[in-house]
């Protein structure tokens, strides 16, 4: 097996969060906090999530106060608790093979640990070996999660593979000297996809291609 530790982003890389949860939550938040505002379409929403980031968008474009930001987070948590997003086709088979081969699955995500564990148990029947959620600081794009992981398990950078759908994952991997793959199977905006393809050394379009890269088949 080429990489004994697989480091996965969660939202949109493994589960289809944006279309099923995050974008509907965004529409709801604007309707509540800025009812006169014209909301972004889903493509525009994905673009601002990639840059400058959704929190920055709320603050810079709609002047959300700290209180409104806290309330927005509560709304988002309500949406994600009420629905388990679908996993991308092929991930169950991929992760089953990888775990059976002795691989370690780590998640570095801006989501909450309890939700990541819920999604993994529901779709794959196990929880990740290690999760760095939004509570871990500093978070990606800082390399701290990968550095902590390597320190804990005595991994070398060439033993890890980061899979993500956004530039923050690529920046984190680069800063830690770890290989990176762009999850090109995710539903994203064309401009984000083109940018990720241009900066990524490897783009995959289905999780089964990741199985090949990991030398599982």
Backbone torsions as a table, in degrees:
resi	resn	phi	psi	omega
1	UNK	NA	129.2	-171.4
2	UNK	-69.8	-41.6	-177.7
3	UNK	-123.7	113.4	179.3
4	UNK	-74.2	-10.9	178.5
5	UNK	-133.0	120.5	179.1
6	UNK	-103.8	121.9	-177.5
7	UNK	-108.3	109.5	-173.8
8	UNK	-109.0	136.4	161.7
9	UNK	-69.0	165.9	-177.9
10	UNK	-108.8	-66.8	-174.9
11	UNK	-65.0	123.7	179.1
12	UNK	75.3	-28.3	174.8
13	UNK	-76.0	-45.9	-179.2
14	UNK	-106.8	-44.4	178.9
15	UNK	-118.9	154.0	-172.2
16	UNK	-88.7	70.4	-169.9
17	UNK	-77.8	-40.1	-172.1
18	UNK	-62.7	-53.6	-176.8
19	UNK	-65.9	-36.6	-171.5
20	UNK	-92.9	-22.9	-175.7
21	UNK	-132.2	-58.0	-168.0
22	UNK	-67.5	-42.7	179.4
23	UNK	-68.0	-44.8	174.6
24	UNK	-59.2	-36.4	177.8
25	UNK	-65.7	-38.6	178.0
26	UNK	-63.1	-45.9	178.6
27	UNK	-59.8	-42.0	179.4
28	UNK	-64.4	-44.1	-178.7
29	UNK	-61.7	-44.9	179.2
30	UNK	-64.4	-38.6	179.1
31	UNK	-62.8	-33.0	-178.8
32	UNK	-82.2	-48.8	-171.1
33	UNK	-92.8	-29.7	179.9
34	UNK	-137.3	68.7	-173.3
35	UNK	-62.4	-20.0	179.2
36	UNK	-85.8	-11.2	-176.2
37	UNK	-76.1	145.2	174.6
38	UNK	-88.9	117.2	-175.6
39	UNK	-71.6	153.3	172.0
40	UNK	-64.9	150.8	168.9
41	UNK	-77.2	175.5	-174.3
42	UNK	-61.6	-37.4	178.7
43	UNK	-63.3	-45.6	178.5
44	UNK	-64.0	-37.1	177.3
45	UNK	-60.9	-45.2	178.7
46	UNK	-61.9	-39.5	-179.3
47	UNK	-64.2	-41.5	179.9
48	UNK	-73.4	-27.8	175.1
49	UNK	-65.4	-34.5	177.9
50	UNK	-75.1	-38.8	178.8
51	UNK	-163.7	124.5	10.3
52	UNK	-88.5	-3.8	-173.1
53	UNK	117.8	147.6	-174.0
54	UNK	-65.7	-41.6	-179.9
55	UNK	-62.8	-41.6	177.8
56	UNK	-63.7	-38.3	178.3
57	UNK	-61.8	-48.4	178.7
58	UNK	-57.3	-42.2	-175.8
59	UNK	-76.5	-42.0	-173.9
60	UNK	-81.5	-37.0	-175.5
61	UNK	-92.7	-41.3	-175.1
62	UNK	-110.6	5.1	174.2
63	UNK	53.4	42.9	177.0
64	UNK	-62.4	136.6	174.0
65	UNK	-79.4	170.1	176.9
66	UNK	-61.8	-36.5	177.7
67	UNK	-64.8	-42.8	178.5
68	UNK	-66.2	-36.4	177.6
69	UNK	-62.5	-40.5	178.2
70	UNK	-65.8	-39.8	178.7
71	UNK	-68.5	-37.4	176.7
72	UNK	-60.9	-40.6	178.9
73	UNK	-64.1	-37.4	177.2
74	UNK	-64.6	-40.8	177.9
75	UNK	-61.8	-46.0	-180.0
76	UNK	-60.1	-43.6	-179.2
77	UNK	-63.6	-35.3	177.0
78	UNK	-64.2	-43.3	179.4
79	UNK	-62.7	-45.7	-175.7
80	UNK	-72.4	-26.9	178.1
81	UNK	-74.0	-28.2	-175.4
82	UNK	-83.5	-16.9	-177.0
83	UNK	-140.8	133.5	172.7
84	UNK	-92.6	117.1	-179.0
85	UNK	-69.8	150.5	177.8
86	UNK	-65.8	145.4	172.8
87	UNK	-82.7	152.1	175.4
88	UNK	-66.6	142.0	179.7
89	UNK	-56.3	131.9	175.3
90	UNK	99.9	-13.8	-177.2
91	UNK	-70.7	-36.7	179.3
92	UNK	-59.5	-46.3	179.7
93	UNK	-64.5	-43.2	-179.4
94	UNK	-60.3	-51.6	-175.4
95	UNK	-70.9	-32.3	175.3
96	UNK	-62.1	-46.9	178.1
97	UNK	-61.7	-43.5	-175.8
98	UNK	-65.6	-44.0	178.7
99	UNK	-66.6	-39.2	178.6
100	UNK	-64.0	-29.0	178.5
101	UNK	-81.4	-2.6	178.4
102	UNK	96.4	10.0	-178.9
103	UNK	-74.4	153.5	177.6
104	UNK	-103.9	130.4	-180.0
105	UNK	-105.9	119.7	177.6
106	UNK	-118.9	144.7	178.1
107	UNK	-118.8	130.3	171.8
108	UNK	-120.5	110.7	-169.7
109	UNK	-146.4	156.1	173.4
110	UNK	-87.3	4.9	176.4
111	UNK	-84.7	-178.6	179.8
112	UNK	-93.5	143.3	-178.0
113	UNK	-54.8	-44.7	-176.5
114	UNK	-62.7	-33.8	179.3
115	UNK	-75.0	-38.0	177.1
116	UNK	-63.0	-45.4	178.6
117	UNK	-61.8	-41.0	177.7
118	UNK	-59.4	-48.1	-177.9
119	UNK	-63.8	-41.9	-180.0
120	UNK	-66.0	-43.4	178.6
121	UNK	-62.3	-42.5	-178.3
122	UNK	-65.8	-45.7	-173.5
123	UNK	-90.3	-34.0	-169.1
124	UNK	-120.3	-11.5	176.4
125	UNK	78.9	15.0	175.3
126	UNK	-152.1	166.3	173.5
127	UNK	-108.0	151.0	-179.7
128	UNK	-58.6	152.4	179.5
129	UNK	-65.4	-31.1	-179.5
130	UNK	-154.0	139.5	179.9
131	UNK	-129.1	126.9	169.9
132	UNK	-108.5	100.3	-177.9
133	UNK	-96.5	-166.7	-174.7
134	UNK	-65.3	-19.0	-179.9
135	UNK	-73.7	-18.8	179.6
136	UNK	-80.3	130.9	-178.9
137	UNK	-133.6	143.5	-4.6
138	UNK	-74.4	150.6	-174.5
139	UNK	-105.4	174.7	179.0
140	UNK	-58.3	140.5	18.1
141	UNK	-80.6	0.2	175.9
142	UNK	-63.9	142.6	-178.8
143	UNK	-77.9	1.7	-174.1
144	UNK	-53.4	-42.9	178.7
145	UNK	-59.4	-42.7	179.5
146	UNK	-69.2	-38.3	178.6
147	UNK	-64.8	-41.2	177.6
148	UNK	-64.6	-43.6	178.5
149	UNK	-59.1	-47.7	-179.4
150	UNK	-65.0	-37.4	178.8
151	UNK	-66.3	-43.3	-177.7
152	UNK	-64.1	-42.6	-171.9
153	UNK	-109.8	9.1	177.6
154	UNK	56.7	37.0	174.7
155	UNK	-82.2	149.5	168.4
156	UNK	-93.0	155.3	-179.1
157	UNK	-53.5	-34.7	-177.5
158	UNK	-75.8	-0.4	177.9
159	UNK	-96.9	-4.2	-179.5
160	UNK	-110.1	148.0	171.5
161	UNK	-132.4	122.7	178.0
162	UNK	-95.7	132.1	176.9
163	UNK	-123.3	121.2	-174.9
164	UNK	-150.4	162.9	179.4
165	UNK	-110.4	2.5	-176.6
166	UNK	-132.6	160.6	-177.4
167	UNK	-59.3	-28.5	-178.8
168	UNK	-62.2	-34.1	177.7
169	UNK	-69.0	-40.1	177.2
170	UNK	-64.3	-43.8	179.7
171	UNK	-62.7	-41.0	178.5
172	UNK	-62.1	-47.5	-179.7
173	UNK	-62.0	-45.0	180.0
174	UNK	-60.2	-43.2	-177.4
175	UNK	-65.6	-26.2	-179.7
176	UNK	-98.1	-2.1	-179.0
177	UNK	71.5	31.1	-176.0
178	UNK	-108.1	144.3	179.0
179	UNK	-64.5	149.7	-175.6
180	UNK	-133.7	142.6	173.9
181	UNK	-127.8	133.5	175.4
182	UNK	-85.8	127.0	179.1
183	UNK	-78.1	80.1	-175.2
184	UNK	-72.3	-2.2	177.3
185	UNK	-82.5	-10.0	-175.6
186	UNK	-73.2	154.7	176.7
187	UNK	-83.7	106.8	-174.6
188	UNK	-136.8	174.3	177.5
189	UNK	-76.0	144.3	-179.6
190	UNK	-54.0	-40.0	-178.2
191	UNK	-65.7	-37.8	177.8
192	UNK	-68.3	-43.0	179.2
193	UNK	-60.7	-46.3	-179.3
194	UNK	-62.4	-40.4	178.9
195	UNK	-64.9	-44.7	-178.9
196	UNK	-64.4	-40.5	177.3
197	UNK	-61.9	-39.5	-176.8
198	UNK	-69.4	-29.2	-176.4
199	UNK	-101.9	-8.0	-174.5
200	UNK	-98.3	135.8	177.1
201	UNK	-70.4	-19.8	-178.5
202	UNK	-147.7	128.5	175.3
203	UNK	-119.3	128.4	177.8
204	UNK	-115.6	149.8	-175.0
205	UNK	-115.8	1.5	175.2
206	UNK	-158.4	143.2	179.0
207	UNK	-55.1	-26.1	177.7
208	UNK	-63.8	-28.8	175.3
209	UNK	-67.8	-31.1	176.6
210	UNK	-67.6	-35.7	175.9
211	UNK	-60.4	-39.3	177.5
212	UNK	-64.8	-44.2	-179.1
213	UNK	-62.9	-37.1	179.1
214	UNK	-77.0	-4.2	-178.7
215	UNK	62.0	41.4	176.4
216	UNK	-90.1	-23.8	178.9
217	UNK	-135.2	NA	NA
